[in-house]
Amino acid sequence: MNSEIIHCFREANCVVDALARHATTRDMDYIFSKEEDMPDSNVRPMRMDTLNLASFRFKKENTRDGTTNHLE
């Protein structure tokens, strides 16, 4: 049996990324069988994925004067 491991950027699967971020804040296992059961932070990425819409992550960058810019 041949297999291949391919890296996938988190932007390519925003639903899994959002669920992984949610899981790091919990100390119990959860199974979400319906959209209504999912955390609010995961519903939007799931709906965007269902509609085949692109997702973007923005990084905060501190400027020299101490303010924060959002890079696009």
C-alpha positions in Angstrom: 0.0 0.0 0.0 1.4 3.4 -1.0 0.4 6.5 0.9 1.3 10.2 0.6 1.1 13.0 3.2 0.3 16.4 1.8 0.3 19.6 3.9 -2.9 21.6 3.8 -3.0 25.3 5.0 -5.6 26.0 7.6 -7.3 28.4 5.2 -8.1 25.4 3.0 -10.4 23.9 5.6 -11.6 26.7 7.8 -14.3 24.5 9.5 -11.6 22.1 10.9 -9.5 25.1 11.9 -12.4 26.7 13.8 -13.2 23.4 15.5 -9.6 22.8 16.5 -9.4 26.3 18.0 -12.6 25.6 19.9 -11.3 22.3 21.2 -8.2 23.8 22.7 -10.5 25.8 25.1 -12.4 22.8 26.3 -11.5 19.9 28.5 -14.3 17.5 27.4 -15.0 15.7 24.1 -18.0 16.9 22.1 -19.9 15.5 19.1 -21.8 18.0 17.0 -24.5 16.3 15.0 -26.4 19.4 14.0 -25.5 22.9 13.1 -27.5 24.2 16.1 -25.2 22.2 18.5 -22.0 23.8 17.1 -20.4 26.7 18.9 -21.3 30.1 17.4 -17.7 30.6 16.3 -17.9 27.6 14.0 -21.3 28.2 12.3 -20.1 30.9 10.0 -17.0 29.0 8.7 -19.3 26.0 8.1 -21.9 28.0 6.2 -19.1 29.6 4.1 -17.7 26.2 3.3 -21.1 24.8 2.3 -21.4 27.7 -0.1 -17.9 27.2 -1.5 -16.9 30.7 -0.4 -13.2 31.5 0.2 -12.1 32.2 3.7 -9.3 34.5 4.8 -7.3 34.8 8.0 -6.0 38.2 9.0 -2.9 38.7 11.1 -2.6 41.6 13.5 0.6 43.6 13.2 1.8 46.2 15.7 3.1 49.3 14.2 6.0 51.5 15.4 3.6 53.9 17.1 2.0 51.1 19.1 -1.3 50.9 17.2 -2.5 47.7 15.5 -3.0 47.2 11.8 -4.9 44.3 10.3 -3.0 43.0 7.3 -5.0 41.7 4.3 
